[in-house]
Amino acid sequence: MEDRKREAYRLGLMTLGILAVLTAVEYIIGVYVPNAAVWLIIIALIKAAAIVQNFMHIARLWREESH
């Protein structure tokens, strides 16, 4: 049980780090790149996918249930 909790914390921290880096990249692109809407949308979609995959557990919908 302790290993599962440790793994969940590690996944959460990695996701937090990825989101923080992508947010910084978004800021830099938003400030310095003219007409950056396409890049910002792409980064937003990547961030949304990371959140859905890691925190909403969408992948479980297609797995078989284990009893």
C-alpha positions in Angstrom: 0.0 0.0 0.0 2.8 2.4 0.8 4.4 1.8 -2.6 1.1 2.8 -4.3 0.9 6.0 -2.3 4.5 6.9 -3.1 3.9 6.2 -6.8 0.8 8.4 -6.7 2.8 11.3 -5.1 5.6 10.9 -7.7 3.1 11.0 -10.5 1.4 14.1 -9.0 4.7 15.9 -8.6 5.8 15.1 -12.1 2.6 16.3 -13.5 2.9 19.5 -11.4 6.4 20.1 -12.8 5.3 19.5 -16.4 2.4 21.9 -16.0 4.6 24.5 -14.4 7.1 24.3 -17.2 4.4 24.5 -19.8 2.8 27.5 -18.1 6.2 29.3 -18.2 6.6 28.5 -21.9 3.0 29.8 -22.5 4.0 33.0 -20.7 7.1 33.5 -22.7 5.4 32.7 -26.0 2.5 35.0 -25.1 4.8 37.9 -24.3 7.5 37.6 -27.1 5.8 35.9 -30.0 3.4 37.9 -32.1 0.2 36.1 -33.2 0.9 33.2 -30.9 -2.6 31.9 -30.6 -2.0 28.6 -32.4 1.0 27.8 -30.2 -0.9 28.7 -27.0 -3.8 26.5 -28.1 -1.4 23.6 -28.7 0.2 24.0 -25.3 -3.2 24.3 -23.6 -4.3 21.0 -25.3 -1.1 19.3 -24.1 -1.7 20.6 -20.5 -5.4 19.4 -20.6 -4.3 16.0 -21.8 -1.8 15.7 -19.0 -4.4 16.6 -16.4 -7.0 14.2 -17.9 -4.6 11.3 -18.1 -3.0 11.7 -14.7 -5.8 13.0 -12.5 -9.1 12.0 -14.1 -8.0 8.4 -14.7 -9.8 8.2 -18.1 -7.7 5.2 -19.1 -9.6 3.1 -16.5 -12.7 3.4 -18.6 -11.3 0.9 -21.1 -9.6 -1.5 -18.7 -11.3 -4.7 -17.5 -12.4 -4.5 -13.9 -10.4 -6.5 -11.4 -12.1 -7.9 -8.4 
